[in-house]
Amino acid sequence: MPRIARHRQLPARPLAAVLAAALLAAALLGTGSARAGQYGGEVVVGPLATLKSLGNVDIAPDGTGAIVYTVEDGGADHIFVSRLVNGVWSGPERVDGGLGSPSSQPYVSAADGGRVSVVFANGGSIVAATRASSATGWSSQVVWNAGGASDPHVDLSVNRKGYLAFTAPGGGGHDVRVAYSRDAGPWTLIPTAFDADGNADAGAGNGRPRVGASADGVAVVAWGEAGRVRVRRAVGTRPSVVVADALAGGGIEGVEPGAADLPEVGIQDDDSFTGIAFRAVYSVNGAVRSRVVFRRLRGSRLENAVSVDGGNFGTGQGSVTPRISNGGIGQGIVLAANDTTNISFALPLRADLTPTAPVQVDSIAQSARPTFAVPVTATPLKMLVAWQFTGADGATDVRGRFFNGRDFEPEQVLSVPALGATDAARGLDAAADDNGDIVVAWLQGASIAVSTIDQPPGPFAPKARPASFERTDRPVLEWTRSREAWGAAYKVTVDGAEVATTPRTSLRVRTPLPQGVHSWQVTVADRRGQTFAAKAGTVRVDTVAPTATLRVSGARRPETTLRLALRAQDLAPKPAKGAKPAETSGVADAVVDWGDRTRRERIRTVGQHAYARAGRYTVTVTVTDKAGNRTVARQLLKIAAPSRGRGGRGRSRGDASAA
């Protein structure tokens, strides 16, 4: 895990204002990967005395994202969001404006382009606030207004489809209801409840629903129902026929579970391989033991149960608080906390293979308080577990361990003591993008603070240019885009001197370049000053036309062959004293037009021609260099008929230069 550069960000200051204070320290994140900076102690919200709780943080694959939190405003709890755009956190934005009654249970999901959906409960209704992109405002919709609803959960997929699950009154006490949205459009409530048994109590208490939206547009919903965990898919507004039972076949160590709750969904790109984690209850020699279990929903069948906590029933201990995070191809982490020692165990997921053995994540022997551990997956080689550590003196901090796809790296402290005591009971969460950037957010004092793993800009290269010279002294330089989710600036140098900085991937040189060959290079920098320099490119400039001098010799009369001698050169401007002459493109070709409607000819230095009739003709020679610059030389010829009186031959000679 990268070593941490700690600093404090004042509430009114933008993120960019404190970046210079961060000390970059790096560590290799997996084999062959780039070095990333770790930045701790950035304050996103606060200090704010009325800050109540942190809901969650979510980041889309393209690096845009949001944090949702609850603030007491006007005597009631309301929902606020801070958005992550180009690596900078926005100020607080209230999303339940116009609602006088308190709001609670917020959850946020982000999609590419800055689309954000926030869902929350308000007076028994379920409300969704949606921002279609980072450039638009918020719209609000009451998805359920019949009262009694709670526990909303939302997920947006990469294909612009979203699903919202919540608990509402229904047969047996409660039902699980699901709504669907496409392209940031209105939410459509699926008419039927998702329950396996319409007369059973579903989605209540620890059976609250969870939903994941896959890249193929399919949702997987999991919830507790009558002491069991149920799993069902949806395609748009159509629920699947099959409802899977996670309790059936959930035995471990030869013991079958009697109940299950607290389901978590780990969705990946292909919904056919979806991770489900939950807490199962077992009866062992008359004692009740809870264990966190992972099962993969493969098609419509749940695979064998795997214990997450690394223990066994013989210890007399169990595990609680299941959490799961996985990426698009299935790599990820499932977490469980020992119910006696509060030690956190991680079950690394290896795509769709059998999970590896659980390992202890934190370094504690035991803790008197819960650690609220959370996992996050950015890429198969970039994952993290964060938790709250409580010392013997009661002091708290947030810590983390980076997982590089093979091993957990050393534990590090993410929080900064100067901000006060951390309070993960009121909020601790983590999220990541597809570039490997990771954000861990938590409540600390009266603020929401974050620690960020910021991947440096990725490799890029200058685009290929013509091998020949170019006929402009203000060429357009182009390069490929660097992989950087949180804002990139490209510094362009020509012959070692900086000419411009631009967020684009092309630049027209403003100051004319001298004739000759020039080296140019682009260096990209992100908002934290991390850089990557592309290999140098070459641009060749030749804007000066060649010179041409021609001379025609021979008797100027019909049917007599004339000889044209051409001297063409592509000369560079006279260099400054002591400087080397600039390289030029060189003469490419010369074409002569004899002026008598005969076919034009390409010549090198000599041409020959005979005119059929007497008359006045203009010989035109066009000389072009390899850059495309042209010069034209002309000479007027008078072809005279032979004198009848003397039979003598008229003679006329002359030469011409470029016109």
C-alpha positions in Angstrom: 0.0 0.0 0.0 1.4 3.4 -0.8 2.7 5.4 2.1 0.5 8.2 3.2 1.0 11.9 2.7 -1.1 13.6 5.4 -2.5 17.1 5.4 -5.5 19.0 6.5 -7.9 20.7 4.1 -9.8 23.7 5.4 -13.5 23.4 4.7 -13.8 26.5 2.4 -10.8 25.6 0.4 -11.1 23.6 -2.8 -9.2 20.3 -3.0 -6.7 21.7 -5.5 -5.6 24.4 -3.0 -4.1 21.9 -0.6 -2.5 19.5 -3.0 0.9 21.2 -2.8 1.0 20.4 0.9 0.7 16.7 0.2 4.0 14.7 0.3 4.0 12.0 -2.3 5.2 8.6 -1.2 4.7 5.6 -3.4 4.7 1.9 -3.4 4.4 -0.6 -6.1 0.8 -1.7 -6.5 1.1 -5.1 -8.0 3.4 -6.5 -10.6 4.1 -4.2 -13.5 1.7 -1.5 -12.2 2.5 2.2 -11.8 3.2 3.9 -8.6 0.3 5.7 -6.9 0.2 8.5 -4.4 -1.7 8.0 -1.1 -3.2 11.2 0.3 -4.8 11.2 3.8 -6.7 13.8 5.8 -8.6 15.6 3.1 -11.8 17.2 4.5 -14.7 16.9 2.2 -17.4 18.2 4.5 -17.1 20.3 7.7 -16.3 21.0 10.3 -20.1 21.1 10.7 -21.7 20.7 14.2 -24.9 19.5 12.7 -23.4 16.7 10.6 -25.2 13.5 11.7 -24.0 10.6 9.7 -22.3 9.4 6.5 -24.4 7.3 4.2 -21.9 5.9 1.7 -19.5 6.9 -1.1 -19.7 5.6 -4.6 -17.4 6.2 -7.7 -18.3 5.4 -11.3 -15.8 3.6 -13.6 -14.8 6.9 -15.1 -13.9 8.5 -11.8 -16.9 10.7 -11.1 -18.7 10.0 -7.9 -20.5 11.3 -4.8 -20.7 11.1 -1.0 -24.1 11.2 0.7 -24.6 12.3 4.3 -27.2 13.5 6.7 -27.2 17.0 8.2 -29.6 18.6 10.7 -30.9 21.6 8.8 -33.7 23.8 10.1 -34.4 21.5 13.0 -34.7 18.3 10.9 -32.4 15.8 9.3 -31.9 16.3 5.6 -29.9 14.7 2.9 -26.8 16.3 1.3 -24.4 15.2 -1.4 -20.9 16.2 -2.3 -19.9 15.2 -5.9 -16.5 14.2 -7.2 -15.9 15.8 -10.6 -12.4 15.7 -12.1 -11.0 14.7 -8.8 -12.4 17.7 -6.9 -15.2 17.4 -4.3 -18.1 19.9 -4.6 -19.6 21.7 -1.8 -22.7 20.4 0.0 -25.8 20.0 -2.2 -29.1 19.4 -0.5 -31.2 16.9 -2.5 -34.4 16.7 -0.4 -35.3 20.4 -0.7 -38.9 21.1 -0.3 -39.4 18.2 2.1 -40.2 19.6 5.5 -40.2 16.2 7.3 -36.9 14.5 8.3 -35.2 12.3 5.8 -33.1 9.2 6.6 -31.3 6.1 5.3 -29.6 7.8 2.3 -27.7 5.7 -0.3 -25.9 7.0 -3.4 -24.8 5.4 -6.6 -22.8 7.0 -9.5 -22.4 6.2 -13.2 -20.2 7.4 -15.9 -20.5 11.0 -17.0 -21.4 12.3 -13.6 -24.8 10.7 -13.3 -25.7 10.3 -9.6 -28.8 8.8 -8.0 -29.5 9.3 -4.3 -32.4 7.4 -2.6 -33.7 8.0 0.9 -36.7 7.5 3.1 -38.9 10.5 4.1 -42.0 10.1 6.2 -42.5 6.5 5.0 -42.1 7.5 1.4 -39.1 6.5 -0.8 -37.6 9.4 -2.8 -35.0 9.4 -5.5 -33.0 12.4 -6.4 -31.2 12.1 -9.7 -28.6 14.2 -11.5 -28.3 13.2 -15.2 -24.7 14.4 -15.6 -22.2 16.5 -13.9 -23.4 19.5 -16.0 -27.0 19.3 -15.0 -29.1 19.9 -11.9 -31.1 17.6 -9.6 -34.5 16.2 -10.3 -36.6 14.5 -7.6 -39.2 11.8 -7.7 -41.3 10.1 -5.1 -41.0 6.4 -6.0 -43.3 5.2 -3.2 -45.8 7.4 -1.5 -48.1 4.9 0.2 -46.2 5.1 3.5 -44.4 2.6 5.7 -41.4 2.2 3.4 -37.8 2.0 4.4 -34.3 0.7 3.7 -33.8 1.9 0.1 -30.8 0.7 -1.8 -29.7 1.7 -5.4 -27.2 0.7 -8.0 -26.5 2.2 -11.4 -24.9 0.0 -14.1 -22.3 1.0 -16.7 -25.0 0.8 -19.5 -27.1 3.6 -18.0 -29.6 1.3 -16.3 -30.4 1.6 -12.6 -32.3 -0.4 -10.1 -33.8 0.6 -6.7 -34.9 -1.8 -4.0 -36.7 -1.0 -0.8 -39.0 -2.4 1.9 -42.7 -1.5 1.9 -45.8 -2.7 3.7 -47.3 -5.9 2.2 -48.5 -9.4 2.8 -47.1 -11.0 5.9 -46.0 -7.6 7.1 -43.6 -6.4 4.5 -42.7 -6.8 0.8 -39.6 -6.1 -1.2 -40.3 -3.7 -4.0 -38.0 -2.8 -6.9 -38.0 0.2 -9.4 -36.2 0.5 -12.7 -34.7 3.6 -14.5 -33.0 4.0 -17.8 -30.8 6.8 -19.1 -31.4 8.9 -15.9 -35.1 8.8 -16.7 -38.0 8.5 -14.3 -38.1 5.5 -12.0 -40.7 2.9 -12.9 -42.0 0.8 -10.0 -42.3 -2.9 -10.9 -45.9 -3.7 -10.2 -45.4 -6.9 -8.3 -43.5 -7.5 -5.1 -40.3 -9.6 -5.3 -41.1 -11.9 -2.4 -40.9 -15.6 -2.9 -44.0 -16.0 -0.7 -46.5 -13.2 -0.8 -47.7 -14.1 2.7 -44.3 -14.0 4.3 -42.6 -11.1 5.9 -39.9 -9.9 3.5 -37.2 -7.2 3.7 -37.8 -6.2 7.3 -35.1 -5.4 9.9 -31.9 -7.4 9.2 -33.6 -8.8 6.0 -33.3 -5.3 4.4 -32.8 -5.6 0.6 -29.7 -5.1 -1.5 -29.5 -4.7 -5.2 -26.7 -4.9 -7.8 -26.9 -3.8 -11.5 -24.6 -5.7 -13.9 -23.0 -4.4 -17.1 -25.5 -6.4 -19.1 -28.4 -4.5 -17.6 -29.6 -7.2 -15.3 -30.3 -6.7 -11.6 -29.7 -9.1 -8.8 -31.8 -8.5 -5.7 -31.2 -10.2 -2.3 -33.3 -9.9 0.9 -34.3 -11.7 4.0 -37.7 -13.4 4.0 -39.1 -15.5 6.8 -35.7 -16.2 8.2 -34.2 -17.1 4.8 -32.2 -15.1 2.3 -33.8 -15.0 -1.2 -32.2 -13.9 -4.4 -34.0 -12.9 -7.6 -33.1 -11.2 -10.9 -34.8 -8.5 -12.9 -34.4 -7.5 -16.5 -35.9 -4.0 -16.8 -39.3 -4.2 -15.2 -39.5 -8.0 -15.6 -38.7 -10.1 -12.5 -37.2 -13.6 -13.1 -39.4 -16.6 -12.5 -36.8 -18.3 -10.3 -36.2 -17.2 -6.8 -33.1 -18.8 -5.3 -32.9 -19.8 -1.6 -29.4 -19.0 -0.2 -30.2 -21.0 3.0 -30.8 -24.3 1.2 -27.4 -26.0 0.7 -25.7 -23.4 2.9 -24.1 -25.9 5.2 -20.5 -25.6 6.5 -18.5 -28.1 8.4 -21.4 -30.6 8.0 -23.9 -28.3 9.7 -26.9 -26.9 8.0 -28.1 -23.4 8.8 -31.4 -22.7 10.4 -31.8 -19.0 9.4 -30.1 -16.3 7.5 -30.1 -12.5 7.1 -28.0 -9.4 6.3 -27.6 -10.2 2.6 -25.0 -8.4 0.5 -24.7 -8.5 -3.3 -21.4 -8.4 -5.1 -22.3 -7.8 -8.8 -19.9 -8.1 -11.7 -20.2 -7.4 -15.4 -21.8 -10.7 -16.1 -24.8 -11.2 -13.8 -24.5 -15.0 -14.3 -21.7 -14.9 -11.7 -22.9 -12.9 -8.8 -21.5 -13.1 -5.3 -23.9 -13.2 -2.3 -22.7 -12.8 1.2 -24.9 -13.2 4.3 -25.0 -14.1 7.9 -26.3 -17.7 8.6 -27.3 -19.1 12.0 -26.3 -22.6 12.9 -27.2 -24.8 15.9 -24.1 -26.6 17.2 -24.6 -28.9 20.2 -27.4 -26.8 21.4 -25.5 -23.5 21.0 -26.4 -21.0 18.4 -23.5 -19.8 16.2 -23.6 -17.2 13.5 -21.2 -17.4 10.6 -20.7 -15.2 7.5 -21.1 -17.2 4.4 -20.3 -16.5 0.7 -22.1 -18.2 -2.1 -21.9 -17.5 -5.8 -25.1 -17.3 -7.8 -24.2 -19.0 -11.0 -27.2 -18.9 -13.4 -30.1 -19.8 -11.2 -28.1 -22.0 -8.8 -26.2 -21.0 -5.7 -22.8 -22.8 -5.5 -21.4 -24.3 -2.3 -21.2 -22.3 0.8 -17.8 -20.9 1.9 -17.1 -19.7 5.4 -15.6 -16.2 5.4 -14.2 -16.0 9.0 -11.5 -18.6 8.8 -12.7 -20.2 12.1 -14.6 -23.3 12.9 -17.4 -24.3 15.2 -15.0 -25.8 17.7 -13.8 -22.4 18.8 -17.2 -21.5 20.2 -17.0 -18.2 18.2 -18.8 -17.0 15.1 -18.8 -14.1 12.7 -21.0 -11.2 11.8 -21.3 -8.1 9.5 -20.9 -9.5 6.0 -19.5 -7.1 3.4 -18.6 -7.8 -0.2 -16.9 -5.9 -3.0 -15.9 -7.2 -6.4 -15.0 -6.0 -9.8 -16.2 -6.6 -13.3 -14.6 -10.0 -13.8 -15.2 -11.2 -10.3 -12.0 -10.5 -8.3 -12.9 -9.0 -4.9 -13.0 -9.4 -1.2 -15.6 -10.7 1.2 -15.4 -9.5 4.9 -16.5 -10.9 8.2 -15.9 -9.9 11.8 -15.4 -12.3 14.6 -18.3 -11.9 17.0 -16.1 -12.2 20.1 -12.8 -10.6 19.2 -14.0 -8.2 16.4 -11.1 -9.3 14.3 -11.8 -8.9 10.6 -11.2 -11.7 8.1 -11.1 -11.3 4.4 -11.9 -13.9 1.8 -10.2 -13.0 -1.5 -12.2 -13.8 -4.6 -10.4 -15.0 -7.7 -12.8 -14.2 -10.5 -15.1 -17.2 -11.0 -12.7 -19.7 -9.4 -13.0 -21.2 -5.9 -12.1 -18.5 -3.3 -8.8 -18.6 -1.6 -8.5 -19.2 2.2 -9.6 -16.4 4.5 -6.9 -14.3 6.1 -6.9 -11.9 9.0 -6.8 -8.3 7.8 -6.2 -6.2 10.9 -3.2 -6.7 13.2 -5.2 -6.7 16.4 -5.4 -9.6 18.8 -8.9 -8.5 19.7 -10.9 -5.4 20.1 -13.6 -4.5 22.6 -15.4 -2.5 19.9 -16.5 -3.2 16.4 -14.2 -2.2 13.6 -16.8 -1.5 10.9 -14.5 -2.9 8.2 -15.3 -2.3 4.6 -13.7 -3.7 1.4 -13.3 -1.9 -2.0 -12.2 -3.2 -5.4 -10.8 -1.0 -8.1 -9.0 -3.5 -10.4 -8.0 -7.2 -10.0 -4.6 -5.9 -8.6 -5.9 -2.9 -6.6 -8.1 -3.6 -3.6 -8.3 -2.4 -0.1 -9.8 -3.1 3.3 -10.4 -0.2 5.7 -11.5 -0.3 9.3 -11.6 1.7 12.6 -9.0 0.8 15.2 -9.6 1.5 18.9 -6.5 1.7 21.1 -6.2 0.7 24.7 -6.8 4.4 25.7 -10.0 4.5 23.7 -8.5 6.6 20.9 -9.7 5.7 17.4 -8.2 6.0 14.0 -9.0 4.6 10.5 -6.6 2.1 9.1 -6.2 0.2 5.9 -4.4 -2.6 4.1 -3.9 -2.7 0.4 -4.4 -6.0 -1.5 -2.3 -6.3 -4.6 -4.0 -9.3 -6.1 -1.8 -11.8 -4.2 -1.0 -10.5 -0.7 -2.2 -7.9 1.8 0.5 -5.2 2.2 1.4 -3.7 5.6 -1.3 -2.0 7.6 -1.3 1.8 7.5 -3.1 4.6 9.4 -5.3 6.6 7.0 -6.7 9.2 9.3 -5.1 12.3 10.7 -5.3 12.8 14.5 -5.5 16.6 14.2 -9.1 16.2 12.8 -10.3 14.6 16.0 -11.6 11.1 16.9 -12.9 9.0 14.1 -16.5 7.8 14.4 -17.0 4.8 12.1 -20.2 3.9 13.9 -21.7 7.0 12.1 -20.1 6.2 8.8 -17.1 4.5 7.1 -17.2 3.5 3.5 -14.9 3.1 0.4 -15.3 3.2 -3.4 -13.1 3.0 -6.5 -13.0 3.5 -10.2 -11.8 1.4 -13.1 -8.4 3.3 -13.2 -7.3 2.0 -9.8 -8.2 5.2 -7.8 -9.7 4.5 -4.4 -11.4 6.7 -1.9 -12.0 5.8 1.8 -14.4 8.1 3.6 -15.3 8.3 7.3 -16.7 10.6 10.0 -14.1 12.3 12.1 -14.9 15.0 14.6 -17.4 17.2 12.9 -16.2 16.4 9.4 -16.2 13.9 6.7 -12.6 13.1 5.8 -11.2 11.0 3.0 -8.0 9.1 2.2 -7.3 8.7 -1.5 -5.1 6.4 -3.5 -4.6 8.4 -6.7 -3.2 6.5 -9.6 -0.7 8.6 -11.6 -1.5 9.4 -15.2 -1.2 6.4 -17.5 1.1 6.0 -20.4 0.4 7.8 -23.7 2.4 8.6 -26.8 2.7 11.2 -29.6 0.7 10.4 -32.6 2.7 9.5 -35.7 3.6 12.5 -37.9 4.6 12.6 -41.6 8.2 11.4 -42.0 8.7 14.4 -44.4 8.8 18.1 -43.7 5.6 20.0 -43.1 4.7 23.2 -44.9 3.7 25.2 -41.8 5.7 26.8 -39.1 2.7 26.4 -36.7 2.1 22.7 -36.9 -0.6 20.8 -34.9 0.9 18.4 -32.5 -1.3 15.4 -31.4 -1.0 12.7 -28.9 -3.1 9.9 -27.4 -5.0 10.4 -24.2 -3.5 9.5 -20.9 -5.5 7.2 -18.6 -6.4 9.7 -15.8 -9.8 9.9 -14.3 -9.4 12.9 -12.1 -8.2 15.6 -14.5 -5.1 15.8 -16.7 -3.1 18.7 -18.0 -0.7 18.2 -20.8 2.5 20.4 -20.9 4.0 20.6 -24.4 7.7 21.5 -24.9 9.4 22.1 -28.2 13.2 21.9 -28.3 13.2 21.8 -24.5 11.2 25.0 -24.1 7.6 25.0 -22.8 5.1 26.3 -25.3 1.7 25.6 -23.7 -0.3 23.6 -21.3 -3.7 22.2 -22.4 -6.3 19.7 -21.2 -6.8 18.6 -24.8 -4.8 16.0 -26.7 -3.7 18.3 -29.5 -2.1 21.7 -29.8 -1.4 24.1 -32.6 2.0 25.8 -32.0 1.4 29.5 -31.5 4.8 30.9 -32.0 6.2 30.1 -35.5 8.9 27.5 -35.4 12.2 28.1 -37.3 13.0 26.1 -40.3 14.4 22.7 -39.7 13.9 19.7 -37.4 12.5 20.0 -33.9 12.0 17.7 -31.0 8.8 17.9 -29.0 7.5 16.2 -25.9 4.3 16.1 -23.8 4.2 15.5 -20.1 0.9 14.9 -18.4 0.2 16.0 -14.8 -2.8 15.2 -12.6 -4.2 17.5 -10.0 -1.8 16.3 -7.4 1.2 16.9 -9.5 1.8 13.2 -10.4 3.3 13.1 -13.9 4.1 10.9 -16.9 6.3 12.0 -19.8 5.7 10.5 -23.2 8.5 9.7 -25.5 9.7 12.6 -27.6 8.4 13.2 -31.1 9.9 14.9 -34.1 8.4 17.7 -36.3 10.1 18.9 -39.4 9.3 22.5 -40.6 10.0 23.8 -44.1 8.0 26.8 -45.2 10.5 28.3 -47.6 9.9 27.7 -51.3 12.8 26.4 -53.4 14.7 28.6 -55.8 14.7 28.0 -59.6 16.8 29.4 -62.4 16.3 28.3 -66.0 18.1 29.0 -69.3 16.9 28.1 -72.8 19.4 27.6 -75.6 19.3 26.7 -79.2 17.9 28.1 -82.5 14.4 29.5 -81.9 12.6 28.3 -84.9 10.1 25.6 -85.7 11.2 22.0 -85.7 14.4 22.8 -84.0 15.2 21.2 -80.6 15.8 23.7 -77.8 17.6 22.8 -74.6 16.3 23.9 -71.1 18.8 23.9 -68.3 17.3 24.1 -64.8 19.0 24.9 -61.5 16.7 24.2 -58.6 17.7 24.4 -54.9 15.9 24.1 -51.5 18.0 26.5 -49.5 17.6 27.2 -45.8 17.5 30.8 -44.5 20.9 32.2 -43.6 21.7 30.9 -40.1 22.8 33.2 -37.3 26.5 33.6 -36.8 27.9 30.4 -35.4 24.8 28.4 -35.9 24.4 25.4 -38.2 22.3 25.7 -41.3 18.8 24.4 -40.8 17.9 21.2 -42.5 15.4 21.5 -45.4 13.2 19.0 -47.1 15.0 19.1 -50.5 13.7 19.4 -54.0 11.0 16.8 -54.8 10.4 17.4 -58.5 10.2 20.0 -61.3 7.6 20.1 -64.1 7.9 22.1 -67.3 5.0 23.4 -69.3 6.3 24.5 -72.8 3.3 26.7 -73.4 2.2 25.1 -76.7 -0.4 22.7 -75.2 1.8 19.8 -75.4 2.1 17.4 -72.5 3.9 18.6 -69.4 7.2 17.0 -68.6 8.9 16.1 -65.3 12.6 17.0 -65.5 15.6 17.0 -63.3 18.1 19.5 -64.6 17.7 19.3 -68.4 14.8 19.3 -70.8 14.4 19.4 -74.5 11.6 20.5 -76.8 10.9 21.5 -80.4 8.0 23.8 -81.3 6.0 22.9 -84.4 5.1 26.4 -85.4 6.3 29.9 -85.0 4.9 32.1 -82.3 5.3 33.4 -78.8 5.4 30.8 -76.0 5.9 31.1 -72.3 7.9 28.3 -70.7 6.8 27.6 -67.2 8.8 25.5 -64.7 7.2 24.6 -61.4 9.6 23.3 -58.7 8.2 21.7 -55.6 10.1 20.7 -52.5 9.3 17.7 -50.3 7.2 19.8 -47.9 5.0 21.0 -50.8 6.4 24.5 -51.1 6.4 25.6 -54.8 8.2 28.2 -56.9 7.5 29.0 -60.5 10.1 30.2 -63.1 9.0 31.5 -66.5 10.6 32.6 -69.7 9.1 34.1 -72.8 10.3 32.6 -76.1 9.7 33.9 -79.6 9.9 31.1 -82.2 10.4 32.8 -85.6 9.9 31.4 -89.1 13.1 31.3 -91.2 14.0 34.5 -93.2 13.1 34.1 -96.9 15.4 36.8 -98.2 18.7 35.5 -96.9 17.9 32.0 -95.8 19.7 32.9 -92.6 18.7 31.6 -89.2 17.5 33.9 -86.5 19.1 33.4 -83.1 17.9 34.4 -79.7 19.2 33.4 -76.3 18.2 34.3 -72.8 17.5 33.0 -69.3 14.9 33.5 -66.6 14.6 33.2 -62.8 11.8 32.3 -60.5 8.8 34.7 -60.8 
